């Protein structure tokens, strides 16, 4: 799939322009996804330059487990866009913009072990900050999922964050950025 977006500034066809490309391949137990995105962050009055994101991910389904691997590279300002730009990490005092990385690499290793209706889950995510401050972080997570039906499950997950050199990351999810360095997530999921 290829996507291209025209510029977003009147009289300037490059400011705000974005382009992306994604490729997928499923071959038996192996699934692979590769994606690239480039967005010009310039506005009518400020020149920021482009944000570039490259991403590759794969899953391999073995009879006893499913392995997950992903690697992403983020370059340029706003390349790792945060959902809450006013206070992206949920701290009582928001970190200065200079403390937010613009060049980084992210790696993920995960496993899901199905045991009938039960699933054991584990993952490790590493953030490699490529800026001078070298604010790396590691997140470790373990979880359990119980399948009530083919489309509905109950889940429990525990995650712990290990920040280095003052990195301000917190475990969270798409709806809540979280706070602190540990989190428990309990819930029910239903696929429509």
C-alpha positions in Angstrom: 0.0 0.0 0.0 1.4 3.4 -0.9 0.0 6.7 0.5 0.9 10.3 -0.5 -0.4 13.5 0.9 -0.1 16.9 -0.7 1.3 19.9 1.2 -0.9 21.4 3.9 0.2 25.1 3.6 -1.5 27.5 1.1 1.0 28.5 -1.6 3.6 25.9 -0.5 3.3 22.3 -1.8 6.1 20.9 0.3 5.2 22.0 3.9 3.2 19.3 5.6 3.6 16.9 2.7 3.8 13.2 3.6 4.4 9.9 1.8 4.4 6.4 3.0 4.8 2.8 1.7 3.9 -0.5 3.4 4.5 -4.0 2.1 3.2 -7.3 3.7 3.9 -11.0 3.0 2.3 -14.0 4.6 4.0 -17.3 3.9 2.6 -20.2 6.0 3.6 -19.6 9.6 5.7 -16.6 8.8 4.3 -13.1 8.4 6.4 -10.0 7.5 5.6 -6.3 7.4 7.8 -3.5 6.3 6.9 0.2 6.2 8.4 3.6 5.6 6.9 7.1 6.2 8.3 10.6 5.4 6.6 13.8 6.5 7.8 17.3 6.0 7.1 19.2 9.3 7.7 22.7 7.9 5.0 25.3 8.4 4.4 28.7 6.7 6.7 30.3 9.2 9.1 27.6 10.7 11.4 25.2 9.0 11.7 22.0 11.0 12.7 19.5 8.3 11.4 16.0 7.7 10.5 13.1 10.0 11.4 9.7 8.7 10.2 6.4 10.1 11.2 2.9 9.0 9.7 -0.2 10.5 10.0 -4.0 10.0 8.1 -6.7 11.9 7.7 -10.4 11.7 5.8 -13.2 13.5 6.5 -16.9 13.3 3.9 -19.3 14.5 5.4 -22.5 15.9 3.2 -25.4 17.1 3.9 -24.5 20.8 4.4 -20.7 20.6 4.2 -17.6 18.4 7.3 -15.3 18.3 7.1 -11.6 17.6 10.0 -9.4 16.4 9.9 -5.7 15.4 12.5 -3.0 14.7 11.9 0.6 14.0 14.2 3.6 13.2 13.0 7.2 13.8 14.9 10.2 12.4 14.2 13.9 12.5 12.1 16.2 14.7 8.6 14.8 15.4 9.6 11.4 14.1 8.4 9.8 17.4 5.2 11.8 17.8 3.8 11.7 21.3 0.0 11.6 22.0 0.2 14.4 24.7 2.6 17.0 23.5 2.0 19.3 26.4 3.1 16.7 29.0 3.9 13.5 27.0 5.0 11.4 30.0 2.3 12.4 32.5 4.8 13.8 35.0 3.8 16.5 37.6 6.3 18.8 35.9 6.5 18.3 32.1 10.0 17.7 30.7 11.6 20.3 28.5 11.3 19.8 24.8 15.1 19.4 24.6 14.7 16.2 26.7 12.4 14.5 24.1 14.3 12.4 21.6 14.1 13.0 17.8 16.4 10.2 16.7 15.9 6.7 18.0 15.6 3.0 17.3 13.1 0.7 18.9 13.3 -3.1 19.1 10.7 -5.6 20.4 10.8 -9.3 21.2 7.7 -11.1 22.3 6.2 -14.5 22.7 2.7 -15.9 23.1 2.3 -19.5 24.3 -1.2 -20.9 23.8 -2.4 -23.6 26.3 -6.0 -24.3 25.2 -8.1 -21.3 26.2 -5.1 -19.9 28.1 -2.3 -17.8 26.7 0.9 -16.8 28.4 2.5 -13.6 27.1 5.9 -12.0 27.5 7.7 -9.1 25.8 10.7 -6.9 25.9 11.0 -3.5 24.3 14.2 -1.4 24.0 14.3 2.3 23.1 17.8 3.3 21.9 18.0 7.1 22.1 20.4 8.3 19.5 20.6 11.8 20.9 23.6 13.1 23.0 21.7 12.5 26.3 21.5 8.8 25.5 18.2 8.3 27.4 17.6 4.6 26.7 14.8 2.6 28.2 13.7 -1.0 28.5 10.2 -2.3 29.2 9.6 -5.8 30.4 6.1 -7.2 30.4 4.3 -10.5 31.3 0.7 -11.3 30.7 -2.1 -13.8 30.7 -5.1 -14.0 28.4 -8.1 -16.3 28.8 -10.3 -16.8 25.7 -14.0 -16.8 26.5 -14.8 -17.3 22.9 -13.0 -16.9 19.5 -13.6 -13.1 19.6 -13.7 -12.3 23.3 -11.0 -12.6 26.0 -10.0 -11.5 29.5 -6.5 -10.3 30.1 -4.0 -9.3 32.8 -0.6 -7.7 32.1 2.2 -6.4 34.3 4.9 -4.1 32.9 8.0 -2.5 34.3 10.0 0.3 32.8 13.8 0.7 33.3 14.9 4.2 32.3 18.5 5.2 31.9 20.2 8.6 32.1 17.0 10.3 33.2 14.7 8.9 30.4 11.1 9.8 31.3 9.2 6.9 29.8 6.3 5.3 31.5 4.3 2.1 30.8 0.9 2.9 29.3 -1.5 2.1 26.5 -3.2 3.9 23.6 -5.8 5.5 25.9 -3.6 6.3 29.0 0.0 7.3 28.9 0.5 6.0 32.4 2.7 7.3 35.3 5.6 5.8 37.2 7.7 2.9 36.2 5.2 0.0 36.8 1.7 -0.8 35.5 -1.0 -3.4 35.8 -3.6 -3.6 33.0 -6.7 -5.7 33.5 -9.5 -5.9 31.0 -11.8 -7.6 28.4 -11.3 -7.4 24.7 -13.8 -8.1 22.0 -13.1 -8.2 18.2 -15.9 -7.0 16.1 
